[in-house]
Amino acid sequence: MLNEFRKDLVSGEWVLFATGRAHSFRKHDPDPYQPKEECPFEGLENPGQKNQYIIGNYPEPNDWSATIIKNKFSAVRSDICTPEKAFGPFKTIDAVGDHEVIVYRDHDKSIYDFSLLDFSNVIKVYKKRFTELATREQCNKYILIFHNQGKGAGASIYHPHSQIITTPILPPDVFRSLNGSYEYYKKHKKMVYSELLEWEEKEGTRIVYENEHFLVFCPYVSKYPYELRIFGKESHAHFNQMPDNMNESLADAYYTALQKLKIALDKPPFNMFIHTAPTQNEFGVHSHEFYSWHIEIIPHLKIDAGFELGTGIEVNIVDPNESAEVLRNVSIE
């Protein structure tokens, strides 16, 4: 039984490991099926069929696997950037940006059922649209790509889809990651993620899968049960600047990670997001010197309660060594 606090080397956040509480796993039921005729994403390739603002088909107009549309219920609005303002003792800034939905072609194909080729196309779509948004003169200080799988993870529509959003601010979680990486670099003259990956490879107990370019593992300071991270063995600060020859390796790592979750945990709801360096450099040192983009996959297996909300400390009820062992031993046909 594991009972200890662990401090994250990058963010400085503490996590409480209390594996004696593993009985409190959250149960998840299969998402109810939504018929095609009731799906707002069906027929998007024909603009006359849906009241949607269609950006285009990706990765190529004539060889597409996804259609990107503007989110009808956008969290930010398309407008002209405005400067930061003061309201009494507070700072405010208009929520200007882009919020888009990446709608995959097959209504009845969950991301858990995507093939390796499907994942290869997913990576191409992510990179292409990220690059397009990064080069626009909009309020896109930060660009986040994420995927909510299942109602338990916040997905409101059955049809498989990812999302991409730009914000005029640097999100707090990203700032902690960047700032912690930068402070470590200043103190030790080396990249914290390189040290972490070297240590994980040496330990070996939390590695779930690896290929030529990527490592999939359960972090030593995992906030959540069966949390997975995907890091490149060759560091890059910006996701969209990853060399194209690594696309297939990333697709393989992402595909394998989800297949293992699918088999071991019976398709749990999860959130996936890509943490990458911001479009603007704020640290005076090129972010490639101290930061590494990565993917985080968070299965929803527990419910936060009073302790987590009252302290800001997550409680993980599964030892990441055990999570990794379970996933590592899953055989994918």
SERO-4910 file (N, C-alpha, C, O; in steps of 0.05 Angstrom, whole numbers):
BEGIN
 pado doro    nc1    nc2    nc3   cac1   cac2   cac3    cc1    cc2    cc3    oc1    oc2    oc3
  Met    A     17    -24      0      0      0      0     18     25      0     37     27     15
  Leu    A     11     44    -17     27     68    -20     12     92     -7    -10     98    -15
  Asn    A     25    104     13     14    129     26     37    149     28     52    148     47
  Glu    A     38    167      8     58    188     10     51    211     -9     36    208    -28
  Phe    A     62    234     -2     60    258    -20     85    258    -38    107    252    -30
  Arg    A     80    265    -64    102    267    -83    100    295    -96     78    304   -103
  Lys    A    122    308   -100    123    335   -111    132    333   -140    153    321   -146
  Asp    A    116    345   -158    123    345   -186    148    362   -191    150    384   -182
  Leu    A    167    351   -206    192    364   -210    190    389   -227    206    407   -224
  Val    A    170    391   -244    166    413   -262    148    434   -251    156    458   -248
  Ser    A    124    427   -243    104    446   -234    106    454   -205     97    475   -196
  Gly    A    119    436   -189    120    441   -161     95    432   -146     94    436   -121
  Glu    A     76    421   -159     51    413   -147     55    386   -132     71    369   -140
  Trp    A     40    384   -109     41    359    -94     18    341   -102     -4    351   -109
  Val    A     22    315   -101      2    295   -106      2    275    -83     24    267    -74
  Leu    A    -21    269    -72    -23    249    -51    -30    222    -62    -50    219    -76
  Phe    A    -13    202    -56    -19    174    -65    -30    159    -41    -17    156    -20
  Ala    A    -55    150    -45    -69    135    -23    -82    111    -36   -106    111    -41
  Thr    A    -66     90    -41    -76     68    -56    -95     50    -41   -108     32    -53
  Gly    A    -98     54    -15   -117     39      0   -146     47     -6   -165     34      2
  Arg    A   -149     69    -22   -176     78    -29   -184     70    -57   -202     80    -69
  Ala    A   -169     50    -68   -175     41    -96   -203     31   -100   -212     29   -123
  His    A   -217     24    -78   -244     15    -81   -263     36    -91   -285     31   -100
  Ser    A   -254     62    -90   -271     84    -98   -269     91   -127   -275    113   -135
  Phe    A   -261     71   -144   -261     75   -173   -289     83   -183   -309     73   -174
  Arg    A   -289    102   -201   -313    111   -214   -322     91   -235   -306     83   -251
  Lys    A   -348     84   -234   -358     65   -254   -367     82   -279   -378    104   -276
  His    A   -363     70   -303   -371     84   -327   -388     65   -344   -381     42   -348
  Asp    A   -410     76   -353   -428     61   -371   -422     69   -400   -413     91   -405
  Pro    A   -428     51   -419   -424     58   -447   -441     82   -454   -464     85   -444
  Asp    A   -431    100   -471   -447    123   -479   -470    114   -496   -467     97   -513
  Pro    A   -494    126   -492   -517    119   -509   -512    126   -538   -500    147   -544
  Tyr    A   -522    109   -556   -517    114   -584   -535    137   -594   -558    140   -586
  Gln    A   -523    154   -610   -538    176   -623   -541    171   -652   -520    170   -666
  Pro    A   -565    167   -663   -568    160   -691   -557    182   -709   -556    206   -701
  Lys    A   -549    174   -733   -538    194   -752   -557    216   -758   -549    239   -761
  Glu    A   -583    210   -760   -602    230   -767   -606    252   -745   -617    273   -750
  Glu    A   -597    246   -721   -598    265   -699   -571    279   -694   -569    295   -676
  Cys    A   -551    272   -710   -524    282   -705   -519    308   -720   -523    310   -745
  Pro    A   -511    329   -706   -506    355   -719   -481    355   -737   -477    374   -752
  Phe    A   -465    334   -735   -440    332   -751   -443    317   -777   -425    316   -793
  Glu    A   -466    304   -781   -470    288   -805   -476    307   -829   -490    327   -826
  Gly    A   -465    301   -852   -470    317   -876   -454    342   -879   -460    359   -895
  Leu    A   -432    344   -863   -417    369   -864   -402    373   -890   -396    396   -898
  Glu    A   -397    351   -905   -383    354   -930   -401    369   -951   -391    378   -971
  Asn    A   -427    370   -945   -445    385   -962   -455    410   -946   -473    407   -930
  Pro    A   -442    433   -951   -448    457   -934   -478    464   -933   -486    477   -914
  Gly    A   -493    456   -954   -521    464   -954   -538    448   -934   -561    455   -929
  Gln    A   -527    426   -924   -543    408   -906   -543    417   -877   -562    411   -863
  Lys    A   -523    432   -869   -521    439   -841   -516    469   -837   -502    482   -853
  Asn    A   -526    480   -816   -521    508   -810   -495    510   -794   -495    516   -770
  Gln    A   -473    505   -808   -447    505   -795   -428    522   -812   -430    523   -837
  Tyr    A   -409    534   -799   -388    549   -813   -365    529   -818   -350    522   -799
  Ile    A   -362    519   -842   -342    499   -848   -316    512   -857   -316    528   -875
  Ile    A   -294    505   -843   -268    516   -850   -256    500   -873   -243    511   -891
  Gly    A   -259    473   -873   -248    457   -895   -245    428   -887   -248    421   -864
  Asn    A   -238    412   -907   -232    384   -903   -202    380   -900   -186    393   -914
  Tyr    A   -194    363   -882   -165    359   -875   -159    329   -874   -177    313   -870
  Pro    A   -134    321   -878   -110    338   -883   -108    349   -911    -94    369   -915
  Glu    A   -123    337   -930   -123    348   -957   -152    350   -967   -168    332   -960
  Pro    A   -159    370   -982   -187    374   -991   -199    349  -1005   -222    342  -1002
  Asn    A   -182    336  -1022   -192    313  -1037   -184    287  -1026   -190    266  -1037
  Asp    A   -170    287  -1003   -162    262   -990   -165    267   -960   -145    270   -946
  Trp    A   -190    269   -951   -195    279   -924   -205    257   -905   -218    238   -913
  Ser    A   -199    261   -880   -208    244   -858   -224    259   -837   -237    247   -820
  Ala    A   -224    286   -839   -238    302   -820   -246    328   -833   -234    339   -851
  Thr    A   -268    339   -822   -277    366   -830   -275    384   -806   -284    377   -784
  Ile    A   -263    408   -810   -261    426   -787   -282    448   -790   -285    460   -812
  Ile    A   -296    453   -768   -317    473   -768   -313    491   -744   -299    485   -725
  Lys    A   -325    515   -746   -325    532   -722   -345    521   -702   -366    511   -709
  Asn    A   -337    522   -676   -354    513   -655   -378    531   -652   -375    555   -647
  Lys    A   -402    521   -654   -426    537   -652   -430    549   -624   -443    569   -620
  Phe    A   -418    536   -604   -420    545   -577   -392    552   -567   -383    542   -546
  Ser    A   -379    569   -582   -350    576   -577   -346    588   -549   -362    604   -540
  Ala    A   -324    580   -536   -316    591   -510   -303    619   -514   -301    634   -495
  Val    A   -293    624   -538   -281    650   -544   -295    661   -569   -309    646   -583
  Arg    A   -291    687   -575   -304    698   -599   -283    709   -618   -262    718   -610
  Ser    A   -290    708   -644   -273    719   -664   -277    749   -665   -299    759   -669
  Asp    A   -255    764   -660   -257    793   -659   -229    804   -660   -209    789   -662
  Ile    A   -227    831   -659   -201    844   -658   -189    842   -630   -203    846   -611
  Cys    A   -163    837   -629   -150    836   -603   -151    863   -588   -149    884   -600
  Thr    A   -155    861   -563   -156    885   -546   -135    883   -524   -128    861   -516
  Pro    A   -125    905   -514   -105    904   -493   -118    896   -466   -142    898   -462
  Glu    A   -101    888   -448   -109    881   -421   -121    906   -407   -111    928   -411
  Lys    A   -142    902   -391   -155    924   -378   -156    920   -348   -151    898   -338
  Ala    A   -162    941   -334   -164    939   -304   -193    944   -297   -207    962   -308
  Phe    A   -203    929   -278   -229    933   -266   -226    931   -236   -226    910   -224
  Gly    A   -224    955   -224   -217    955   -195   -190    943   -191   -171    950   -205
  Pro    A   -187    924   -173   -161    911   -168   -156    888   -187   -135    875   -186
  Phe    A   -175    883   -206   -172    859   -223   -162    867   -251   -164    890   -260
  Lys    A   -151    847   -265   -143    850   -293   -163    833   -310   -171    811   -302
  Thr    A   -170    844   -333   -188    830   -351   -177    833   -379   -162    851   -385
  Ile    A   -185    815   -396   -179    816   -425   -201    802   -440   -211    781   -431
  Asp    A   -209    813   -462   -231    802   -477   -224    774   -487   -201    769   -495
  Ala    A   -244    756   -485   -239    728   -493   -242    726   -523   -262    716   -534
  Val    A   -220    734   -537   -220    734   -566   -202    711   -575   -180    707   -565
  Gly    A   -211    696   -594   -195    673   -605   -211    657   -624   -232    665   -634
  Asp    A   -201    633   -630   -215    614   -647   -221    589   -631   -205    579   -616
  His    A   -245    578   -636   -253    553   -623   -265    535   -645   -287    541   -655
  Glu    A   -251    514   -652   -259    497   -675   -263    468   -667   -252    459   -647
  Val    A   -279    454   -682   -284    426   -678   -273    410   -702   -278    416   -725
  Ile    A   -257    389   -696   -246    372   -716   -265    347   -717   -263    330   -699
  Val    A   -282    346   -737   -302    325   -739   -292    302   -757   -286    307   -780
  Tyr    A   -289    278   -745   -279    256   -761   -301    244   -778   -324    247   -773
  Arg    A   -292    231   -799   -310    224   -821   -332    203   -813   -355    206   -821
  Asp    A   -324    183   -798   -342    161   -793   -357    165   -767   -345    165   -745
  His    A   -383    168   -768   -401    172   -745   -399    149   -725   -400    154   -701
  Asp    A   -396    125   -735   -398    101   -718   -372     90   -710   -370     68   -700
  Lys    A   -350    105   -713   -323     96   -707   -312    112   -684   -301    134   -688
  Ser    A   -313    101   -660   -301    114   -637   -271    116   -641   -259    100   -655
  Ile    A   -258    136   -628   -229    138   -630   -216    113   -619   -193    107   -627
  Tyr    A   -229     99   -601   -218     74   -591   -216     53   -613   -201     34   -612
  Asp    A   -232     57   -635   -233     38   -657   -218     48   -681   -218     35   -702
  Phe    A   -204     71   -679   -188     81   -701   -165     62   -707   -154     49   -689
  Ser    A   -159     59   -732   -136     43   -740   -111     60   -738   -112     84   -733
  Leu    A    -88     47   -742    -62     61   -742    -62     82   -764    -51    104   -760
  Leu    A    -74     76   -787    -75     95   -809    -93    119   -801    -87    141   -808
  Asp    A   -115    113   -787   -132    135   -777   -116    154   -759   -118    178   -762
  Phe    A   -100    143   -742    -84    159   -723    -63    175   -738    -57    198   -731
  Ser    A    -52    164   -759    -33    178   -776    -46    203   -788    -34    224   -789
  Asn    A    -71    200   -797    -86    223   -808    -93    243   -786    -92    267   -791
  Val    A    -99    233   -762   -105    251   -740    -81    270   -735    -84    294   -731
  Ile    A    -57    258   -734    -33    274   -729    -29    295   -751    -22    318   -745
  Lys    A    -33    287   -776    -30    306   -798    -50    329   -796    -43    352   -801
  Val    A    -75    322   -789    -95    343   -786    -88    362   -763    -89    387   -766
  Tyr    A    -80    351   -740    -72    368   -717    -49    387   -726    -51    411   -720
  Lys    A    -28    376   -738     -5    393   -745    -12    415   -765     -4    438   -763
  Lys    A    -27    407   -785    -34    426   -806    -50    449   -796    -44    472   -801
  Arg    A    -71    443   -781    -88    465   -771    -74    481   -750    -78    506   -748
  Phe    A    -58    469   -733    -43    483   -713    -25    504   -726    -24    527   -718
  Thr    A    -11    495   -747      7    513   -762     -8    536   -774      2    559   -774
  Glu    A    -31    531   -786    -47    552   -798    -55    573   -777    -54    597   -782
  Leu    A    -64    564   -754    -72    583   -733    -49    598   -721    -51    621   -714
  Ala    A    -26    584   -719     -2    597   -707      9    619   -724     21    638   -714
  Thr    A      4    619   -750     15    639   -768     -5    662   -772      2    682   -786
  Arg    A    -28    660   -760    -48    682   -763    -43    704   -742    -36    698   -720
  Glu    A    -48    728   -750    -45    750   -731    -71    754   -716    -86    773   -720
  Gln    A    -76    735   -698   -100    736   -682    -92    735   -652    -68    735   -646
  Cys    A   -111    734   -635   -105    732   -606   -100    703   -600   -116    690   -586
  Asn    A    -78    693   -610    -72    664   -606    -46    661   -591    -28    647   -601
  Lys    A    -45    673   -568    -21    670   -551    -16    640   -545      7    632   -543
  Tyr    A    -37    625   -542    -34    597   -537    -54    581   -554    -77    590   -559
  Ile    A    -46    558   -564    -63    540   -580    -64    513   -566    -43    500   -561
  Leu    A    -88    504   -561    -92    478   -547   -108    460   -565   -129    467   -574
  Ile    A    -97    436   -569   -112    414   -582   -120    394   -561   -104    386   -544
  Phe    A   -146    387   -561   -155    367   -541   -177    350   -552   -190    356   -572
  His    A   -180    327   -538   -201    308   -546   -215    298   -521   -202    287   -503
  Asn    A   -241    302   -520   -257    292   -498   -272    266   -508   -287    267   -527
  Gln    A   -266    244   -495   -278    219   -503   -299    210   -482   -292    203   -460
  Gly    A   -324    209   -491   -345    199   -473   -357    221   -456   -345    242   -451
  Lys    A   -382    217   -449   -397    237   -433   -383    241   -406   -384    264   -396
  Gly    A   -371    221   -395   -357    223   -370   -333    242   -371   -323    250   -350
  Ala    A   -324    248   -395   -302    266   -399   -310    293   -412   -293    309   -420
  Gly    A   -337    297   -414   -346    322   -424   -355    323   -453   -363    344   -462
  Ala    A   -354    300   -467   -363    300   -495   -394    300   -496   -407    282   -484
  Ser    A   -405    319   -509   -435    321   -510   -447    309   -536   -471    306   -538
  Ile    A   -430    302   -555   -439    291   -580   -425    264   -585   -401    262   -581
  Tyr    A   -441    244   -594   -430    217   -597   -409    216   -619   -389    202   -616
  His    A   -414    230   -641   -396    229   -665   -368    236   -657   -364    257   -643
  Pro    A   -348    221   -664   -320    226   -655   -310    253   -665   -313    260   -689
  His    A   -298    268   -647   -288    295   -654   -267    304   -634   -268    296   -611
  Ser    A   -249    320   -643   -229    334   -626   -235    364   -628   -253    372   -643
  Gln    A   -221    379   -612   -225    408   -613   -198    422   -612   -177    411   -603
  Ile    A   -198    447   -622   -174    464   -621   -183    492   -615   -202    502   -626
  Ile    A   -169    505   -596   -178    531   -586   -153    549   -583   -132    539   -574
  Thr    A   -156    574   -589   -134    593   -585   -143    613   -563   -167    620   -562
  Thr    A   -124    622   -547   -131    641   -526   -111    664   -525    -88    660   -534
  Pro    A   -120    688   -516   -102    711   -515    -85    711   -489    -70    730   -485
  Ile    A    -88    691   -473    -72    689   -448    -58    662   -448    -64    644   -463
  Leu    A    -38    660   -430    -24    635   -426    -38    620   -403    -38    630   -381
  Pro    A    -50    597   -409    -65    583   -388    -47    576   -363    -24    570   -367
  Pro    A    -59    577   -339    -43    573   -314    -28    547   -313     -5    547   -305
  Asp    A    -40    525   -322    -27    499   -321     -3    499   -339     18    488   -333
  Val    A     -6    511   -363     16    513   -382     38    531   -371     62    525   -374
  Phe    A     30    553   -359     50    571   -348     67    557   -326     91    560   -326
  Arg    A     54    542   -309     69    528   -288     89    508   -300    111    506   -291
  Ser    A     80    495   -321     98    476   -335    121    490   -348    144    482   -345
  Leu    A    116    512   -362    137    527   -375    156    540   -355    180    539   -358
  Asn    A    144    553   -335    160    567   -315    178    548   -299    201    553   -294
  Gly    A    166    525   -292    182    505   -277    205    494   -294    227    490   -284
  Ser    A    200    490   -320    221    481   -338    243    502   -341    266    495   -341
  Tyr    A    234    527   -343    254    548   -347    271    552   -322    295    556   -324
  Glu    A    259    551   -298    274    554   -273    294    531   -270    316    535   -261
  Tyr    A    286    506   -277    304    484   -276    327    487   -295    350    481   -288
  Tyr    A    321    498   -319    342    502   -339    362    523   -329    387    519   -332
  Lys    A    352    544   -317    370    565   -306    388    554   -284    412    561   -282
  Lys    A    377    537   -267    392    526   -245    412    504   -252    434    503   -242
  His    A    403    487   -271    419    463   -276    432    463   -304    448    445   -311
  Lys    A    424    482   -321    435    484   -348    429    460   -365    444    452   -383
  Lys    A    407    448   -360    397    425   -377    367    424   -375    354    436   -358
  Met    A    356    409   -394    327    407   -396    316    388   -376    325    365   -374
  Val    A    295    396   -361    284    379   -340    271    354   -352    272    333   -340
  Tyr    A    259    357   -376    246    334   -388    266    313   -397    260    289   -396
  Ser    A    289    322   -405    310    302   -413    318    286   -388    322    261   -390
  Glu    A    320    299   -366    328    285   -341    305    266   -333    311    243   -324
  Leu    A    280    275   -335    258    258   -327    257    233   -345    253    211   -335
  Leu    A    260    237   -371    258    214   -389    281    194   -385    278    170   -386
  Glu    A    305    205   -381    328    188   -375    323    171   -350    330    148   -348
  Trp    A    311    184   -330    306    170   -304    284    149   -308    287    127   -297
  Glu    A    263    156   -323    242    137   -327    252    113   -343    245     90   -337
  Glu    A    269    117   -363    280     95   -378    298     78   -361    299     53   -364
  Lys    A    313     91   -343    331     75   -325    315     59   -306    321     36   -301
  Glu    A    293     71   -294    276     57   -275    261     34   -290    261     11   -281
  Gly    A    249     41   -312    235     21   -328    208     13   -319    192      2   -335
  Thr    A    202     17   -293    177      6   -282    152     20   -290    130      9   -288
  Arg    A    154     44   -300    130     59   -308    127     63   -338    109     76   -347
  Ile    A    145     51   -353    143     52   -382    122     32   -392    123      9   -385
  Val    A    104     42   -409     82     26   -420     89     16   -448     83     -6   -455
  Tyr    A    102     34   -463    108     28   -491    129     48   -501    129     71   -493
  Glu    A    145     39   -520    163     57   -533    169     48   -561    169     24   -567
  Asn    A    174     67   -579    183     60   -606    208     77   -612    221     87   -594
  Glu    A    214     80   -637    239     93   -644    240    122   -634    262    131   -626
  His    A    218    136   -634    218    165   -629    203    173   -603    207    195   -593
  Phe    A    186    155   -593    169    164   -571    168    144   -548    173    120   -551
  Leu    A    162    155   -524    160    140   -499    133    145   -487    124    168   -484
  Val    A    119    123   -480     93    125   -467     96    114   -438    106     92   -435
  Phe    A     89    130   -419     94    121   -391     73    133   -372     60    153   -378
  Cys    A     71    121   -348     55    132   -326     74    148   -309     93    136   -297
  Pro    A     71    174   -306     90    191   -291     92    182   -262     73    173   -250
  Tyr    A    116    186   -251    121    180   -223    102    196   -205     92    186   -185
  Val    A     97    221   -213     78    238   -198     53    241   -215     45    263   -223
  Ser    A     40    218   -220     14    218   -235     -8    230   -217    -11    221   -194
  Lys    A    -22    249   -228    -45    260   -212    -69    242   -212    -85    242   -194
  Tyr    A    -71    225   -233    -95    209   -237    -88    180   -242    -67    175   -254
  Pro    A   -106    161   -234   -101    133   -240    -98    128   -270   -115    137   -286
  Tyr    A    -78    114   -278    -73    106   -306    -68    130   -324    -72    128   -348
  Glu    A    -60    152   -312    -51    175   -329    -28    167   -346     -9    154   -337
  Leu    A    -29    176   -371     -7    169   -390      4    195   -402    -10    215   -406
  Arg    A     30    195   -407     43    216   -422     59    205   -445     71    184   -443
  Ile    A     59    220   -467     74    212   -490     95    234   -496     87    257   -501
  Phe    A    120    227   -494    142    246   -498    159    237   -521    164    213   -525
  Gly    A    169    256   -537    188    249   -557    216    245   -545    224    260   -527
  Lys    A    230    225   -555    258    221   -546    276    244   -556    296    250   -544
  Glu    A    268    256   -578    282    279   -588    264    304   -582    241    305   -591
  Ser    A    275    322   -567    258    344   -556    252    365   -577    269    373   -593
  His    A    227    375   -577    218    398   -592    199    414   -574    182    402   -561
  Ala    A    201    440   -574    184    456   -557    156    459   -569    136    461   -555
  His    A    155    461   -596    130    466   -609    120    441   -624    134    430   -641
  Phe    A     96    433   -618     85    409   -630     86    409   -661     93    390   -673
  Asn    A     78    432   -672     76    433   -702    103    433   -715    104    430   -740
  Gln    A    124    437   -700    151    436   -711    164    409   -710    187    405   -717
  Met    A    149    389   -700    159    362   -700    164    353   -729    147    356   -746
  Pro    A    188    342   -735    194    334   -762    173    314   -773    164    297   -758
  Asp    A    166    316   -798    146    299   -810    153    269   -808    136    252   -808
  Asn    A    179    263   -808    187    235   -807    181    222   -779    185    198   -776
  Met    A    171    238   -760    163    227   -734    133    223   -732    123    213   -712
  Asn    A    118    232   -752     89    230   -751     79    202   -747     62    197   -730
  Glu    A     90    183   -761     81    155   -759     88    143   -732     72    128   -721
  Ser    A    111    151   -721    118    141   -694     99    152   -673     91    138   -654
  Leu    A     91    178   -676     72    189   -656     45    176   -659     32    170   -639
  Ala    A     37    172   -684     11    158   -688     11    130   -675     -8    122   -663
  Asp    A     33    116   -678     37     89   -666     35     91   -635     22     74   -623
  Ala    A     48    111   -624     48    114   -594     20    120   -584     11    109   -564
  Tyr    A      7    139   -598    -20    147   -590    -40    124   -593    -56    118   -575
  Tyr    A    -39    111   -616    -56     87   -621    -52     66   -600    -71     55   -589
  Thr    A    -27     59   -594    -21     38   -575    -30     46   -547    -41     29   -533
  Ala    A    -26     71   -539    -35     79   -512    -65     76   -509    -75     66   -489
  Leu    A    -81     84   -529   -110     81   -527   -119     52   -529   -139     45   -516
  Gln    A   -105     36   -545   -113      8   -547   -109     -6   -520   -125    -23   -512
  Lys    A    -88      1   -506    -83    -11   -480   -103     -2   -459   -112    -18   -443
  Leu    A   -111     24   -460   -132     33   -442   -159     20   -449   -174     12   -431
  Lys    A   -164     17   -474   -189      4   -484   -192    -24   -473   -213    -31   -463
  Ile    A   -170    -39   -475   -171    -67   -466   -170    -70   -436   -185    -86   -424
  Ala    A   -152    -55   -423   -149    -58   -394   -171    -47   -378   -178    -58   -357
  Leu    A   -183    -25   -387   -203    -10   -371   -230     -8   -385   -248      7   -376
  Asp    A   -235    -24   -406   -261    -25   -420   -270      2   -430   -292     12   -423
  Lys    A   -253     15   -446   -260     40   -459   -268     62   -439   -290     72   -441
  Pro    A   -251     69   -421   -258     90   -402   -260    118   -415   -247    123   -435
  Pro    A   -278    135   -405   -277    163   -415   -250    175   -408   -239    170   -388
  Phe    A   -241    193   -426   -215    205   -421   -213    232   -434   -229    239   -452
  Asn    A   -194    248   -425   -187    273   -438   -158    270   -448   -141    261   -433
  Met    A   -154    279   -472   -127    281   -484   -122    310   -490   -139    323   -501
  Phe    A    -98    319   -485    -90    346   -494    -60    347   -499    -45    331   -489
  Ile    A    -53    365   -517    -26    369   -524    -15    395   -511    -26    416   -516
  His    A      5    392   -494     18    415   -482     42    422   -499     60    406   -503
  Thr    A     43    446   -509     64    455   -526     72    484   -518     58    497   -503
  Ala    A     95    493   -528    103    520   -522     84    540   -535     73    534   -555
  Pro    A     81    564   -523     63    584   -534     74    595   -560     98    592   -567
  Thr    A     57    608   -575     65    620   -601     85    643   -597    100    650   -616
  Gln    A     84    655   -573    102    678   -568    122    671   -546    114    658   -526
  Asn    A    147    679   -549    167    673   -529    166    693   -507    168    717   -511
  Glu    A    164    683   -482    161    701   -459    184    698   -439    183    711   -418
  Phe    A    203    682   -445    223    676   -425    251    686   -432    270    682   -417
  Gly    A    255    700   -454    281    711   -461    300    690   -472    320    697   -484
  Val    A    294    665   -468    310    643   -479    292    627   -497    268    622   -490
  His    A    301    618   -520    285    603   -538    274    578   -524    290    563   -513
  Ser    A    248    574   -526    236    552   -510    246    525   -518    244    506   -502
  His    A    258    521   -542    269    496   -550    292    487   -531    298    464   -529
  Glu    A    304    507   -517    326    500   -500    317    488   -473    333    475   -459
  Phe    A    292    493   -465    284    484   -438    258    469   -437    251    458   -416
  Tyr    A    243    469   -459    216    457   -458    212    436   -479    225    436   -500
  Ser    A    194    417   -474    188    396   -493    157    392   -494    145    387   -473
  Trp    A    146    394   -518    117    389   -520    112    359   -514    130    342   -517
  His    A     88    353   -506     80    326   -499     50    323   -499     35    342   -499
  Ile    A     42    298   -499     13    291   -498      7    280   -470     22    264   -460
  Glu    A    -16    288   -459    -25    277   -434    -52    264   -439    -70    276   -452
  Ile    A    -56    240   -428    -82    226   -430    -91    220   -402    -78    206   -386
  Ile    A   -115    230   -395   -126    228   -368   -152    212   -368   -172    223   -376
  Pro    A   -151    186   -361   -176    171   -358   -192    182   -334   -181    190   -314
  His    A   -219    181   -337   -236    190   -315   -245    166   -298   -265    153   -304
  Leu    A   -230    160   -277   -235    137   -261   -241    144   -232   -248    127   -216
  Lys    A   -239    170   -225   -245    178   -198   -259    205   -198   -259    219   -218
  Ile    A   -272    212   -176   -286    237   -174   -272    254   -152   -268    245   -130
  Asp    A   -265    279   -160   -253    297   -140   -274    305   -120   -297    310   -127
  Ala    A   -266    307    -95   -285    315    -73   -272    337    -56   -256    353    -65
  Gly    A   -281    338    -31   -274    361    -14   -244    365    -10   -235    388    -10
  Phe    A   -229    343     -7   -201    346     -2   -187    358    -26   -171    377    -24
  Glu    A   -193    347    -50   -180    358    -74   -188    387    -79   -171    403    -85
  Leu    A   -213    393    -76   -222    420    -81   -213    440    -60   -207    463    -66
  Gly    A   -211    430    -35   -203    448    -13   -173    452    -11   -165    472      1
  Thr    A   -157    434    -22   -128    437    -20   -114    441    -47    -91    451    -47
  Gly    A   -127    435    -69   -114    436    -95    -95    412    -99    -79    412   -118
  Ile    A    -96    393    -81    -79    369    -83    -95    345    -93   -115    338    -81
  Glu    A    -87    334   -115   -100    311   -126    -93    286   -110    -71    283   -100
  Val    A   -112    268   -107   -108    242    -94   -108    221   -115   -129    217   -128
  Asn    A    -86    206   -118    -85    184   -136    -87    158   -121    -72    153   -102
  Ile    A   -107    142   -128   -112    118   -113    -99     93   -125   -104     71   -116
  Val    A    -82     97   -146    -68     74   -158    -39     82   -161    -32    103   -171
  Asp    A    -21     64   -152      8     68   -155     14     68   -185      7     49   -199
  Pro    A     27     89   -195     33     89   -224     50     65   -233     49     58   -257
  Asn    A     66     53   -215     80     29   -222     61      7   -230     65     -8   -249
  Glu    A     39      5   -214     19    -16   -219      3    -10   -245     -3    -27   -261
  Ser    A     -4     16   -248    -18     24   -273     -2     16   -297    -12      5   -316
  Ala    A     24     23   -297     41     17   -320     44    -13   -324     44    -22   -347
  Glu    A     46    -28   -303     48    -57   -306     24    -69   -319     26    -86   -337
  Val    A      0    -60   -311    -25    -70   -322    -25    -64   -352    -31    -81   -369
  Leu    A    -20    -39   -359    -21    -30   -387      1    -43   -404     -4    -50   -427
  Arg    A     24    -45   -392     47    -56   -407     41    -85   -415     50    -95   -436
  Asn    A     27    -99   -398     22   -128   -402     -2   -133   -421     -8   -156   -427
  Val    A    -16   -112   -429    -38   -115   -448    -27   -122   -475    -10   -108   -486
  Ser    A    -37   -143   -487    -29   -152   -513    -48   -141   -534    -72   -145   -532
  Ile    A    -37   -127   -554    -53   -115   -576    -50   -133   -600    -27   -137   -610
  Glu    A    -72   -143   -611    -70   -161   -634    -65   -145   -660    -64   -156   -681
***
